[in-house]
Amino acid sequence: MGPDLQNIVDEVSRVLATPVVLEDRDFNLVVFAAHADEVDPVRQRTILSRRSTAEVQQWFEAFGIATTDRPVRTPADPARGIVARACLPARWNGVTYGYLWALDEHHRLDDAALERVMRHAVRAGTVMAQRARTRQSLDGQVRDLLTGDRDVAEAAAEEIDGLGALGRDVPACAVVLDLDAPRDPPPLNLWRLPRAVVAVATDGDVVLLVPAALAVRDVARDARLLYTERLEPALHHAVVAGVGGVRPDLAGISGSVREARLAARVAHSVPRLRPVAAWADLGVHRLLACGPRRALREGAVDAAVEPLLSHPELAATAAAFLDHAGNVQRAATELAIHRQTLYYRLRRIEELTGLDLADGRDRLRLHLALTLAPLLP
């Protein structure tokens, strides 16, 4: 977002003495000034959900706001929960990049005041245009970074550095937003992310390159929430974020992207790691990066454990028992069963597998198989 746009909105709000917000041309909230308690329902929803609905967007666009470079007054519509407003288009070079909206419920804003602040709208349009053009220029270079070809990545890193987006020598890591649903990933509202974050949408996910100096996990959480804003509520749980390890040179960031994608994959299957999983926290799940899935399954999932996998209740019991280092009371509490029931299930597990749960080596074989099997179909 940056201080420029915030300063612009605050200044317009001060001059007009009314609450003001800035939205991009798709009606995503970019920044807003301080508001009094009493605002109309549409403004409340915009601030809370970070964007306006399609219905509200169509209603306002019917007044010609997308094609004019002058202030536009829009009337109240009580049925929609809308009070009167003034719209100041934020344009650059004949293109609309956003809108400054000033509430005018009591019709106190005069034409002269709106004309005076139009210069601020023009400035906002210039800033937004510059950032939009930079993002468009970066798209191809970021994709080149992800190819894995060192020469291509080196050239791309130099170009990104030259654009002033992310320094070549700035330690950075990758964040991957992944949607576990049969649909294309929605566009991400980048205005709400730190300016230093670079992002690109791939065929199956969204990749963000984040300077390590930022609070990367907080950026991942915020980005995930922005991502879910474009989805129906039923799909929010299907979005996870993976965080890769830090790389000292942007040209090597593809390794962090692979780690972030693996972390996201693990998060989909391991509830305790949701919704943001970091490569640094994956533990034994890092083995998933060690080769083809079939070969890894053959090595990690012991044949003795295979019969147990077709008994979900017993497999969950074994996993809880091993996760708690063999502590019967804690495992029984997690499973919400009586200790005698747990002892019975443990005997059944030994019978099915032929493993001795009192033997540390057998426990390791079982624990490794139960941990990786769900991720190695």
C-alpha positions, 0 to 999 in steps of 0.5 A, a space after each residue: 500500500 505504501 505511505 503515499 496513498 494513505 497520505 492522499 486519502 487522509 488529506 482528502 478526508 481532512 479537506 472535505 471533513 468527511 470519511 474517505 476511502 480509496 478503492 481500485 478499479 475492481 472495487 477492492 479496498 486499498 486504503 481508508 481514512 479514519 471513520 466515525 461510528 456512523 457510516 452506511 452499511 455499504 461502507 461498513 461492508 467494504 471496510 470489513 470485507 475489503 471489497 464491494 459486492 458486484 451488485 454495488 459495483 454495477 450500481 455505481 458504474 451506472 453513473 459513468 464513474 469509470 470513464 470520466 475525469 471529473 467528480 461524480 455525485 451519486 445519490 442515496 439508495 436506502 434500499 441498498 443501504 447507500 448514502 449520497 457520495 462523491 466519487 473522485 476518479 483516480 486516473 492516469 493517462 486516460 485510464 481509471 485506476 481507482 476511485 476516491 469515495 467521500 461520504 456526503 450524506 447531508 449534502 455539505 460538499 460543494 463543487 468548489 471543494 471537490 474540484 480542489 481535491 481532484 489534484 489528489 485524485 490525479 496523484 493517486 491515479 499516478 501512484 496506482 498506475 506506476 505500481 500496476 505497470 511494475 507488477 505487470 512488468 514483473 510477471 514474466 520475470 518472476 515466472 522465469 525465476 521459477 523455471 529452475 534454469 540457473 542462467 534464466 533465473 540469473 537474468 530474471 533476478 537482475 531485471 527484477 532488481 533493476 525495476 526496484 521491486 526486490 533487490 538481488 542481494 536481499 534475502 527472501 523466501 517464498 510463500 505459496 497460496 494453494 486452493 484444494 478445490 477444482 477451480 482456478 485460483 482467484 486473483 489476489 488483492 495485492 494492494 493490501 500486501 506490503 509493497 516489497 512483496 512480489 506475487 505471480 499467479 501460476 497454473 495451480 497456485 499463487 507464489 509470493 516472494 517476500 523479503 526475509 526482513 518482513 514478518 513472513 508468517 504474518 504476510 502469509 496469514 494476511 495473504 491467505 485471508 486476502 485470497 479467501 475474500 474472493 471465494 465463497 465461505 464454503 471454500 475458505 478452509 480449502 486454502 492453505 499457505 506454505 512458507 519456504 526457507 530463506 535464500 540469500 540470492 533471488 536467483 535461487 528462490 525456486 528452491 524456496 518455492 519448491 519447499 513452500 509448495 511442499 509445505 502447503 501440500 502437507 498442510 492440506 493433509 496434516 490439520 495441526 499445520 493448518 492454515 500456514 505451514 513452514 518448511 522449517 516446521 515440517 520435521 519428518 515430512 521433509 522426506 517428501 522432497 527426497 524423490 519420486 512418491 512411489 519410491 518414497 512410499 516403498 521405502 517409508 511405508 513398511 509392508 507390515 503397516 499396510 494392513 493397518 492402513 485399511 483400518 482408519 480407527 486403529 491407524 488413528 489410535 496408533 498415530 495418537 499413541 506414538 505422537 504422545 511417545 507411548 503415554 497411554 493416558 494422554 493418547 486416550 484423552 486425545 482419542 476420547 476413549 477409556 484406557 482399557 479400550 486403548 489397550 485393546 486397540 494396541 493389541 489389535 494393532 500388534 496382531 495386524 502388523 506383527 510389530 512390537 509396540 514396546 520396541 523402539 525400532 518397531 515404533 519408528 517403522 510404524 510412526 514413519 509409515 503412518 506419518 507419510 502414507 496419507 501423503 503418498 498415495 
